[in-house]
């Protein structure tokens, strides 16, 4: 299983399920949309999608939150660009990249569990992120499965 996760340099052939790279591409598209929303419409992303009561903050506090949203958005875009390169050019790395996405999401959840963000009521952002996380896990599992050969 470790060989499927980290292929050797001599054999750089993707042997996982055919759906996994497509699913990973879809995940990257969703993450890009969220990242651009955080950069270009951070107030909406923070207040509506994530339920952060940004309007109750001081102007400098709100500006700090929006700057952090934008910075996280830039980071997510760079991760997605790396993922696109993997999906289109280096598919043998699909399993390890899917695992990286899972670990990155789990680490962010761990940080917000240790340092909770005050939220004002329910927001759709949490459900959307958990759905994307589920797709990440599915892409990872499918990428580790051997392809069915005809014959």
N, C-alpha and C positions, 0 to 999 in steps of 0.2 A: 504494500500500500504506500510506503514511503517513496518508492520509485515513481508511482503515479503522481504523487504530490510534488516531488522535486525530480524532474527528469534529468538524466545524465546529459552532458554536453554532446556526446557522440550520437545520441538518439533523441532528436528533438521533435518527435512525432506525437501529436495529441491522440490519445486512445480512449478518451472519455466519451460519455454520451453525447450524441449530436445536438441535443436540445440545450445543453449547458452553456455553450458560447452564445447562443441566441438569447437565452434567458439572462445571461450576464450583460449582454448588450442592452437589453430592455432595462435592467436595473441601472446601468450607467446613464441611460437616457433620463430616467426618473430622477436620479441623483443630480444630474446636470440641471434639470429644470428647477429643482429645489435650491441648488447652489446659486443659480442666476437670480432666483426670487429673493434669496437672502442678501445678495449684493445690491440689486437694483430696486428692490421693494422691501427693504429690511423692516420697516415699521409694520407693514402688513404681516410679514412672516413672523415677527416677534409677537405682535399683539393678537392677531387672529389665529394663525396656524399653530403657534406654540402657546398661546394663552398667557403670555407674559404681560402684566399690567404696565406697559411702558409709559402710558400717559400719566401714571401716578408718580413717575420718577422726576427728579430734577432735570432740567435741560442737559446738564453735563452728564448725568447718569444715563439718560436716554441715549445721548450721543455715544457714550461708551458701549452700551449694549449693541447699538446699531453697527459700530465699528467692529466689535467682536463677531457679529453675525456676518458682516462683509468679509472679514478675515477668514472665518470658517468656510464661507462660500468659495473663496479663492483656493483654499486648500482642497476642498472637495472637487473643484474643477480640475486641478492638477492630478488628483487621484483618478478621476474619470478619464483624463487624457492618457494616463499610463494604462488604464484598463482597456481603452479603445485600441491602443497599440498591441496589447496582449491578445484581444479578441480577433483583431484583423491580421496580425503578423506572427505572433508567438503563442499560438493556441495551446501548446504544451504546458504553458504556465497558468492556464485557466484555473486549475485546482488550487494552486498556492495563492493566486490573486483573490479568488473567492474566499479563501480562508483569511486572508489579510483584511478583506472588507468586514467579515464577521468579527474579527478581533478588534478592528477599529470601532465598530458600532458598540461592541460589548464594553470596550474601554471608556467610550463616552458615556454610556449608561452607568458604568461604575463611578465615574467622576460625579455625575449628577445625583447619584444615590448618596455619595459621601458629602457632597456640597449641593443640597437641593435648591432648585430654582423655584421661587414663589410664583405660582400661576393663578390666574383668575378664572376658575371654572374649567369646563371641558373644552378641549380643542381637538380638531381633526388631525393635527400634525402628529400626535402620538400614535394614533391608529395607522396612519399612512406609513410612518417609520417602522412600526412593528410588522406591517405587511411586507415592506421592502426587505426587512430582516429575514422574514420567512422565505422570501424568494431567494435571498442570498444563501441560506442554508440548503434550500432545494437545489440551487445551481451547484453548490459545493458537492453535495451528495451525488448528483447526476454526473459531475465531472470526474468523479472517482470510479464510477461504474464502467466496466468494460463494454465496448460496443458489441452489439449482437452481429455476428457475421452470418451472411447467407450461405447456405450450403448444406 
